[in-house]
Amino acid sequence: MNRFYRFVALAVILMVLGCVRGPRPQYPGGAQYGMASWYGRDFQGRPTASGEIFDMYGYTAAHRSLPFGTRVRVTNEANGRSVVVRINDRGPWVEGRILDLSYAAAKQLGMLEAGVIRVRLEVLR
């Protein structure tokens, strides 16, 4: 009987620990769609929300809720170009935008002139 209670206690602890992390963001069909912008020179060398120093030539991005370190594939819906970036900052803080990309990522997507584009965002496992 003592083993049974230990097992139940361990199961409860594991369930509680699983809930503490909170749910992972889920997007319909595994993707999120919306508008993305980019940032560069004005933020070069400044700390991001993760504490990492911003490098406009790195493949990084800001997202409001995805955990730092999450890798996502971002696809420009207008031209089909895509890039994989790592979330290391919070934002964007402009209504209607879901992602702020580094200069390098924006260049890869062909969005430097447009500034803001419609994208598909897929979280990579």
N, C-alpha and C positions, 0 to 999 in steps of 0.2 A: 504494500500500500504506500509506503514511503517513496518508492521509486515513481509511482504514479503521480503523486503531488509534485515531486521534483520536475517531472516531465511537463506537467500542466504549468508550473511556474515558469519554466524555461520557454514554453510556447507563448505564454502571455508576454514575457519580456521581449521576445523576438517580434511579436506583433506590434507592441508599443514602439520599439525602435524603428520598425518599418514605417509606422505612421508619423514619427517625428520628422523624418526627412521630407515628408509632404509629397503630394502627387507630382509627377513630372508633367510639364505642359503637354497637352495633347491637342493636336490640330486635326480637323476633319481630313481624312485621306492621307494623314501623315505629313501634310504640308500646310504652310500658312502663306497667304497671299496679301500683298499690300504694297505700299509705297516705301521706297528706300532713298536715302540721301547719302552724301559722303562728307567727310571732314579731313582736313590735312594740315597745311602749314601753320595755321593759327594755334593748333594744339600740339604740334611737334615738340617732343621732349617733356611734356607735362604729364603728371600722373593720371592714370585712368581710375575708374571706380574700384578696380581690382587691386590697385596699388602698382601695377605694371606701368612703366613709362611708355607713353604713346609713340609709336613709330609709324609714320605715314606710309612707309615703304613696306611694312609688314602686312600680312593678310589677316586682318582683324576686323571686328565689328562691335557695335554697341546694340544691345537688345534690352528691353525693359525687364524681362523676367527669366530668361534662360540662364542656367548656372554658368558661372565663369568657367572657361575651358571647354565648353560645348563646341563641337565642330558642326558647322552647317554648310550645306550647299545652297548658294544663292544663284538663281537663274534670272537673267534679264528676259522678261516676257516678250519684248519687242524684237530682239535679235537672236535669242536662244543661247547666248553665251553664258557660261557659268563659272563660278569660282568657289573654292572651299575656304571658309574663314573660321577663325576661332573667336568666340565671344570673350572679350576682356574689359568691357565697359558697359555702362548703363545709358539708356536713351533709346531712341531720340525722344526729345521732349516737345516735339511739334505735333499737333493734332493730326491724325491720319497716317502717320509714318510708323513703320514697324522695325526699321533697321537703319543704323548709320554705319556706313562702310569706310574703311581707310582709303586713302588716295590710291594705293596700289590695287586694291580690290575693285574700286570704281573704274580705274583705267582698264583692267582686265574685262570688265563688263561692258565697256564702251559707253559709259554714262557721264564722263567728265563735263561735256558741254551741256547736256540736259540738266544735270544737277540732281534731279529727282526722277525716278523711274518706277514702273510697276515690276515687282519681283515675285518669284516663288521661293520660299524658304523651306528647306528640308533638313530636319535634324538628323545627323549621321550617328550611328551607333558604334 
